[in-house]
Amino acid sequence: MVTRARAAAGTLALASLPYWLPGAVVALRMRIFTLVNGDDAVAIPGRTVDAAHFEEVYAHPAASGRSRGAALSDLFWYWLSPGPELHQEHLEPGRRYDEVALSTRRLLARSRVTVAALAADCTARVLDERPIAGMQLVRLRDLVMPIWAEFAYELVFGERCPRRARELIVGNANDVVTALKCTGLRHMGRRHRLTRYLSDQLEHGTQPLQPLPAGLSTRERALYLQGAFFNTAIVQMSEATAHLLMVLAQQPEAQGRAAAEPEDAGHLDRVLDETLRLYPLFGIAHRITSADIAVDGHTIPPGSVLCFNYPAYHRTGYDDPDAFRPERWEELSHRDAAFIPFGVTGNRPCPARGIAPVAIRAANREVLRRFALASSASHTRSIPNRGPCVLVSRTARPEPRLRLRLLLAFVRVRDRWEDVWRSLVQLVLGTYMAWDARRLRLCERHFEAADEAVRSPAARPRGRALARPGA
């Protein structure tokens, strides 16, 4: 009798794992990363700065430090290697940042018509490579990442992306985002292969459409392109598109209207806005204060690490904030809402904020022209499951509805159990990478070497981590 009771209890505990273990592990991971931040971290919104002052502090001139002085920076430099010291988002304010930011703006300076046409063309080319005659289960992030690799390459070089280049770009971006989500370790060989390809292209191949920063070597220019265009841009556009398609897969009414009225930009804009509100691409953005910031009767001292929590802010001041309600944007304006999907204008907003929504809408229209979408998988902001979704061809003979129901049931069960092992993997690998990043101290050593060079111009950086960050 006792044996049976124990067996029943064990079976019940095992069956209940998908319902409580992933959330518990996520909470534990967040605790680990909070410890990485150190005692100087200021959570915003939080006790010191509430949501009403979120954008005021974010846009403050003294919230200008990007990497130096934050323990968290070692972890981000580790994830974004190689070349984090040249990544536009991690450069400190100054001449180099200004030159790099100008090059990025020039490369992105395209008309909306041009951007929409390019995104639609890249989407069609990639989808044509894998025709779906009936019904197929895919991971949305994997489906769309080659699209944005083609798109970014053509933005930079003005010509179609060679297959070899696309494979390298996708391999690099996928490795970065997998490490960021702690679902896999870094594979620096994949990243270095793209660096070598870009260096060779800049030396002997087609040149970028706009001049790159003059003060950088060939390898440094390659690392700049890799970080800004073939890393961050690919990852963020892929994640945003996957979120939008997941929303449409789980909101039949919104999907039906978007497919039936593809030229109704207003409807799709509202759906995209609500998607980016519920699933912002950034979790935490950190800045380091360079001077006192007075806010709401408090003073934040210099050297403080400000951790701006996008998901928490995007749920402030809304009726039923966790509900998907695109119609709220019929009356609500971006300016009056807690809504900063591309950052704050006064403090390094996303340089692609003008063209990203245009490109995503165009790609989405091309996908919906070909497929109906359905998904029963979980949809979270970090989307570590990469967006499991069933694509159903709109031109093929209709599949039996029973088959779709069975496939969606399989997706639901598989996703729940994947979430169990994935959360454990994230806990283990995230803890390891936090430790390894602290051991390598890529950011801290970079600035130590810079200070030493200022004190003694003849001094040369020593150590493998200094010579090749992220190796």
Secondary structure, 3 states (H helix, E strand, C coil): CHHHHHHHHHHHHHHHHHHHHHHHHHHHHHHHHHHHHCCCEEEECCCCCCHHHHHHHHCCCCCCECCCCCHHHHHHHHHHCCCHHHCHHHCCCCHHHHHHHHHHHHHHCCCHHHHHHHHHHHHHHHHHCCCCCCEEEEEHHHHHHHHHHHHHHHHHHCCCCCHHHHHHHHHHHHHHHHHHCCCCCCCHHHHHHHHHHHHHHHHHCCCCCCCCCCCCCHHHHHHHHHHHHHHHHHHHHHHHHHHHHHHHHHCHHHHHHHHHCCCCHHHHHHHHHHHHHHCCCCCEEEEECCCCEEECCEEECCCCEEEEEHHHHCCCCCCCCCCCCHHHHHCCCCCCCCCCCCCECCECCCCCCCCHHHHHHHHHHHHHHHEEEECCCCCCCCCCCCCEEEEEECCCCCCCHHHHHHHHHHHHHHHHHHHHHHHHHHHHHHHHHHHHHHHHCHHHHHHHHHHHHHHCCCCCCCCHHHHCCCC
